[in-house]
Amino acid sequence: MSTYKGRALGSLGDFGCYSFHETKNYSMGEGGAILISDKKYSDHAEIIREKGTNRVQFHRGEVDKYTWVELGSSYLPSELNAAYLYAELENAQKIFDNRMASWNAYRERLQPLADAGDLQLPYIPAECTHNAHMFYLKVADLKTRTALIAHLVKNDILAVFHYVPLHSAPAGKRFGRFNGEDRYTTSESDRLLRLPMFYGLKLEDLEFVCSKVREFFGK
Ligand SMILES: *Cc1c(COP(=O)(O)O)cnc(C)c1O
């Protein structure tokens, strides 16, 4: 439920992936979906997710027995997971509206701190619409962020940093490389802090969070 130049995310390329991990707007605990733009890849995808078998074709009556035809694994969600997701998707607009109201409330209440230069708020490019997945702040540096997290935690507010650059991870160092000069990646990652954001976040709790952020900056 977010767009780039008017097109829904997930529909831009040949393949699109959605995550329904527990941290996402619409969840099934663990799981996801792949969107395939060209039908010719669908049969193949069905085989890969069914352990490399043509079981789906068998169930459709297209083959008389099912067998192993490709590499694959067990990528299917259970029906219990799917039922949980289905209920969330039926309520997708309601979930979206609720998160967006929280997102907008955060932005409105924290705008004065941004105007005063204490922090930066999320920036949404004109060609994009977002789905209020997260609300983050960017503060001056790592030291400020560490102190702000401590201040929030002291007030029973769970605030987390996010996205440690992949190239700095042990596996990233082994298998990857940084392309170009690291002018922004590490420093932006050090400055970023996420505020509580979930369906059903109460406005009074959101206002409490904002008041503690203001307090941290002496306002
Ligand atoms: C989205 C997300 C995951 C799961 O992603 P998948 O693509 O479903 O594997 C795990 N951890 C965090 C913090 C995430 O944001």
PDBQT file of the ligand as one rigid body, heavy atoms in Angstrom, charges set to zero:
ROOT
HETATM    1  C1  LIG A 301      11.174  -7.367   7.332  1.00  0.00    +0.000 C 
HETATM    2  C2  LIG A 301      12.016  -7.747   8.408  1.00  0.00    +0.000 A 
HETATM    3  C3  LIG A 301      12.317  -9.099   8.624  1.00  0.00    +0.000 A 
HETATM    4  C4  LIG A 301      11.815 -10.224   7.738  1.00  0.00    +0.000 C 
HETATM    5  O1  LIG A 301      11.981 -10.038   6.386  1.00  0.00    +0.000 OA
HETATM    6  P1  LIG A 301      11.629 -11.243   5.392  1.00  0.00    +0.000 P 
HETATM    7  O2  LIG A 301      11.825 -10.645   4.035  1.00  0.00    +0.000 OA
HETATM    8  O3  LIG A 301      10.200 -11.639   5.661  1.00  0.00    +0.000 OA
HETATM    9  O4  LIG A 301      12.582 -12.345   5.696  1.00  0.00    +0.000 OA
HETATM   10  C5  LIG A 301      13.121  -9.393   9.710  1.00  0.00    +0.000 A 
HETATM   11  N1  LIG A 301      13.591  -8.442  10.520  1.00  0.00    +0.000 NA
HETATM   12  C6  LIG A 301      13.297  -7.135  10.347  1.00  0.00    +0.000 A 
HETATM   13  C7  LIG A 301      13.845  -6.123  11.298  1.00  0.00    +0.000 C 
HETATM   14  C8  LIG A 301      12.514  -6.742   9.283  1.00  0.00    +0.000 A 
HETATM   15  O5  LIG A 301      12.239  -5.431   9.113  1.00  0.00    +0.000 OA
ENDROOT
TORSDOF 0
